Amino acid sequence: MQKYDLIVIGAGPGGYVAAIKAAQLGLSIAVIERESPGGVCLNWGCIPTKALLNSAALYRKIQHADEWGLQAENVGFDLAAIVQRSREISQRLTRGVGFLFKKNSIELIQGSAVFTGPNTLLVQNADQQTALEATNIIIASGAQPVDFPFARFNGETVISYREALIPEQLPTSLIIIGGGPIGLEFATFYATFGTEVTLFEMLDRIAPGTDPEASRLLALSLRKLGVKIQTGTQVEQIKIGDGLVSCSFNHREQLQKVTADKMLLATGFRGNFADLQLELAGVESAGPIIPVDENLRTNVSHIYAIGDVKGAPGLAHTASAEGVNAVLHLAGKSGGFRRDLFPATIYTTPEYAWIGMTEEQAQGDGFEVKVGKFPFAASGRAQTSGATTGFVKTIHDAVTGNLLGAHIVGENASELIHEFVITMQGDPDCTILLSAIHGHPTLAESCHEAVGAAFGQSIHL
């Protein structure tokens, strides 16, 4: 039986980062992965979706070349080339993970893992079975999309994000169930290239739980692309037949029906642990997740769970941070991990990125709130970039001035949000951010101006 200091189950952004951190600390490590290194993020999630969305964004800009004083005629697209580009980018990055494993002397074992005891695992693949033992184990096995009992994934008419990423041809019409990041991003991509998209969200707005003003602006932008959005809508029935899928739904107490070529279910995930035989290790699960404590330990103290398998937030960068901090804990070291401070982004056009609380949430927690806001329409850089849609909004404790949350809707929001990530981590009263000189003209100036607006110090409002 091969023995290691640490075995990591899963080579996604949580698992491979945890393994590399452990190697840097001098531990012996094995990583078990049944597919390609990189997990959903590199292979079927973050990376290929952004490649598709960047193609869509460039296509839209070229279509409006005259607004930039440019001429572009007979603008078209090659769907196969767009998809191939996204796959090639993913493959390059997954090969990069393999290189990092070799560089850090991490053993990658291909196959499916099952527990045989609290410290032992059996890895099975087509060729052999391998018994392994470890002092510590990290479960980083990710999650899988959830379908409906009355509408199972079939890869043809009812699809998940995997099939949506690699279309051989564009459907004439597409129903999307779920108004969260996955649903909104695929709505953006498919609508850009001419698919008639109808999006359903059960709650009262898309991107539920986020800033209401940001949600409204995203909805307006999607509708400009031709997306039909139905919020506050309960799906009553889904029927599949004759190569089509129909959705009956209740909207304002009226039963309506939409039929399309395909339906994308983007309604949630459940942890990938059903086949791990957790019971043989004594690890407890709770519904679709494996619960953990503040140090990411399961109920078995030397077994950790990170990333999607332990539940929200289902983000690659939080999984990576959890991986680092789980390794630091098992190695007897401390880290600077704050589970309440993580940025999130929806890569629509415009992008929406946020960290911390909304105004509603802060008030609900008993804070007296003041808000700073700066529109990109007032930014010189946004004007020159043709990116005037959106705003930067900051939420502050009116008593202390501390930053409670920040919301950015606009071009490069996913990059700009890190001004506030760092601020909330080490400069909560925004003293440094306000005194820091921001380059001009830049979109980042809008972050400075929004905070200034909250304190009555904005120059350009």
N, C-alpha and C positions, 0 to 999 in steps of 0.2 A: 504494500500500500504506500503510495506517494504521500509525503507529509509536507505541509506548508505552514508558514505563520498565518497566512490569510488566503482564503479562497473567495473570489468574487463571482457571483452568479449573474451574468449579463454584462455585455461589453458596450452598453450605451453610454451616454454622456455622464451618467452617474457612476457606472461601473468602471469604465476605462480610466476616468479621472481618479477615482479612488485607488485603483491599482497603481497608477503612476506615482501618486503621492506616497503610497506605502513603499514602493520601490525606492523612492528618494530617502525614506527613513531607514532603509537597509533591511526591510522584511522580504522574506521569500513569498512569492505570490503566484497563484494560478488564477486565470480567468476562464470561466466556462461560457461559451456562446454557441447557440445552435444555428445562428444565421451569420450574417456578416458583421464584423466589428463596426461600432458606431451606433448600433441600435436604431430605433425608429427615427430619431432626430436626423442622423446623417443619411440614412437610407430611404426613409419614407415620410419624413416630417419636415423639420425646420429647414433643412438645406434645399431639398428639391422643390418644396413649395415656394421658397423665396426666389429660386431660379425662374420658375414659371411666372411668378408675379412681376419680376423685373422685366421679363420679356413683354408682358402685358403693358407695363407702365411705359416702356420705350415705344411700343406700338401706338399707344394713345398719344404720346408726345409727337411722334412723326406725323400722325394724322392731323395735328394742329400746327404743322411746321410754319404755316403762313403767319401765325401769331408771333413768330420769332424772326420774321423777315426772311424766311427760307422757303424753298420750293421743293416739294416732294410729290411726285405723281405716281399713280398706280401702286399705291402702298398695299402690300399684301403680307401674308404670313404662311409659313410652312409648319404645320402642327407637329409633324414627325421630327423636324429639326429642333423645334422648341423643347419637345419632350426628351429627345436624345441629349441635348445640351444639359438638361437638368440631371439626367442619369449619369452622364460623364463626370459632372462636378461631384456628385455623390460618391462615385467610384474612386475618384482621386482622393477624396477625404477619408474614405474607409481604408484605402491602402496606406494612408498616412498614419492611421491608428495602429495598423499592423507594424509599421516602421517604428513607432514609439514603443510598442511592446518589446520589440527586439532590442532597441536602444537601451531600455530599462531592465532587460533580463526578466521579462514577465512571460510566463508560459501561457500560451493560448491553447485551450483544449476545446475542440469542436465537438458539440453534442448536446444532449439534453440531460440536465442534472436532476437527480432525486436524492432526498435525504435518506440515509440508512440509520442515522443516529444523530445525537446533538453535535457531534464533531466530524461526522463522516458523510460522504457523498458517493454516489455511483453515477458516472457519466456514460451515457449510451449513444453510440452513433452506428452508422451502417456497418462498420468494420469490427468494432470491439466494444467491450465494457471496461471502464477504468475506475478502480476504487481510489478515493482520495480522502485525506484526513487533514484537518486544519485546527489551529488554536482558535482562530476567529473566522467568522463567515459573514459576508455582506450579501444580502439579497438585493439585486438591482435588476430584476427581471422584467421591469416595465409593465405596460398595460395593453389591453386590446379594446377595440371599439365595441360598443354595445348596440345590438340590434333590437328589434321588437319581436315578441312571440308571434305576432301576426304579420311580420315582414322581416324575414330572415335575409341576411346577406346571401346573394346568389352570384355576385360578380358580373351580372349582366344588367338587370333592371334595377336591383337594389344593391347599391355599392357602398363601400367604405372609402376612407381617404386613399387607400392603396390603389384601388382601381381609378379613382378620380385623378391621380397623379400621372397615369400613363394611358390616356385615351388614344385609341388608334384613329378615331375620328370624333368630331365634336357632336354631341347630341343636339338635335334641334331645340329640345326643351329639357329642363332639369328642375326637379323639385329638391330643395334642400330643407331637411328637418333639423333645426337647431341654429340659433342666432348668436352663437359664441364665436371665438376666433376662427376655428376651422371652417364653419359654415360661411362666415363673412369673407374669408380669404378665397375660398373656392368660388363663391358668388362673384367676387371681383374678377377672377381669372376667366371664368366661363362667359360672363356677360360681356367682357371686353372683346371677345372673339366671336360674338354674335349669338350665343345660346340664349334662349328665352328662359330666364331663371325666376322661379317663385320660391321665396324663402319663408319658412314658418318658424315662429318663436312663440312658445307657450306663454311667456311672461309679457309684461306690458311694453317692453322695449328690447331692441337688439342690444347685444353686449350687456346683458343684465348684470346689475351689481356695480356697474361703473358710473362715471359721471354722466348725469342725464343730458347735459348740454353736448357733451362729446358724442353720446349715443345718437342724439338727434342729427348732428352734423354728419355722422357716418351714414345714417339712414338716407339723408338728403343726397349724399354723394353716390350711394349705391343706386338710388332711384334715377339719378342722372345717367347712370350706365344702363338703365332699363330694367333693373331688378325690381320685381314686385314683392313687397314685404308685407307679411301678415303677422302682426303681433297680437298678443292676448288671444291666441287661437289654440284650441284643443283639437288635435287630430283624432277623429272618431274611427276611421276605417281606412285601410290600405288594401287595394286589390291589384293583383298582378295577372296579366294575361295578354296574349297576342302581341308580345314584345313591348308592351306599354305598362305603366304603373299609374294608378289613379289614387288620389288622396281626397277623402271626404273629411271636412273639418267644420267645426262649429265656431262661427265668428259673429259676436253680438247676437247670440241666440238664433242665428240663421245657419242652416246646414248648406254648405257649398261644396263644390267638387272641382278639382284640377287634375288633368291628365298630362303625363309627360313621357318622354322616352326613357328617362332614368330618374332614380331617386337616390340622393346621397344622405345617409343617416349620419348626423354629426351631433349626437345627443349625449355623449359621455363615454367613459372608459371604466373598465374594471381591471384590477391587478392581475398580472400573469403569475399565478402561483398554484393553480388547481392541480397541476401535474408534479409539483415539487415534493409531495408527501410530507408536508410540514408536520403532521402529527407524529411522525417518527423522530423528529427533532424536539418535539414538545412546543413548537411555535404556534401561537394562537393567531387566528385571523378574525376579522369582524366584517362580515358581508363581503364587499368588493375590495377590501384593503387589509394590509397587515399593520396593526397599530404599533406605534413606537413611542418612546419617552423623549424627553428634551435632548437626549444624547443620541437619538436615532436607534436605540436598542429595542429589540422586541422583548417579549416577556422572558426570553432566554438571554441572559446577560452578555454572552459572547457572540450572539447572532444579531446583526443589524439589518435594517431595511431602509433603503433610500430610493428617492425618485418616485415615479408614478405608482409603484407597487404599494407604497405607504399612503397614497391618496394625495389630495391637493396640497400645494399647487402643482399641476402637471406641466412643469416647465423644465427645459433642458438645463438651464443655468442654475436653477435651484437644486436639481439633482446633482450637478457637479459640486456645488457648495456643500451639499449634504454628504457627498462622498468624501470630500476632503476632511470635513469635520468628524465623520464617523471614524476615519483612519486616525486622526489626531487623538480622538478619545480612546480608542483601543490601544494606542501606543503610549497612553499616559500623558499626553500633551494637551494643551488648551488652544482653542482657536478664537477668532473674532466673529463667529457666526451669529447673525441675528435673523431668526426665522421670520420676523415681522417686516423685514426690509428687503424686498425683492422687486425689481421692475418687471412689468409685463407689457407686451406689445401685441397689437392686432395690425397686421401688415396689409391693410386695405390702402386705398388711395382716397384721401390722405391717410397716413398712418396714425394710430392712436397708441400712445405709451403712457403708463402711469406707475406711480408708486405710492404706497400708503393709503390714506383714507380719502373718500369723497367728502364733500361738504355735509351731505346728509348723514353719513356715518359718523363724522366727528361730532355733529350736534346730537346724534343719538347716544354717543358716549359721554355726553354731558359737557362738552367743551363749548366755551364761548368762542365763536369763530369769526375770523376776518379773512377776506379773500383778495388775492392779487390776481390781475388778469391783464394780459397784453396780447392784442391781435396781431397775427402775422401781416395783416394788411398795412400795419404801421411800420413794418420792418423794411429798411432799404434793401437788405440782402434778399428777402422774400420777393420784393418787387422785381429785382433783376433776375431772379430765378423763376419767375412765373409761378410762385408757390405761396400765394397770399391767403389761401383757404386755411382757416384754423386759428389756434390760439395757444397760449401757455397760461395755465391757471394754477395758482398755489393756494393751499389751505393752511392757515396758521391758527395757533392758539392765541386768542386775543390778549390773554393775560401775560404770557411769557414771550410771545412772538415766535415760539418754536414751530418749525415746519411739520405739519401733520400729514401732508399729502401733496402730490403734484400731478398734473394732467396736461399732456401735450397732444394736440391734434394738429397734424401738419407734416410737411415733408421732413424726412430725417428725424421724426419724433423718436424713433428707436435708438438713435445716437444721442440726441439731446437730453433724454431722460437721465443720463448718468451724471449730469450736473447735480441733480437732486438726489440721486442715490448716494453720492459722496457727501453731499450736504447733510442729509439725514443721518448718515453714519457718524460724522465727526463735527458738524457745524450746525446743530439743530436750530439755533436762533438766527442763522443766515448772516452773521456778522462778516465772515470771510467772503461769502458769495457776493455780498453787497459791495465790499471794498475791493474785490478783485477786478482788475482791468480786463474787459472783454474786447477781443479784436473787432474791428469795424471795417467793412460791413460783414456781419455773420448772423446766422440764425440764432446762435447761442446768446447774442445780446438780448433776445426776447425773454430768456430765462431770468437774466439780471433785471430787466424791466418789470417783469411780472412780480417778482419779489419786492422791487421798489414800489410798485403800485400798492401793495398791501400795507406798506409803511409810509405812504404818502411821499415817496421819493422818486417816482418815475419821472424821467426827463421828457420822454417823447409821447406822453399821453396828456 
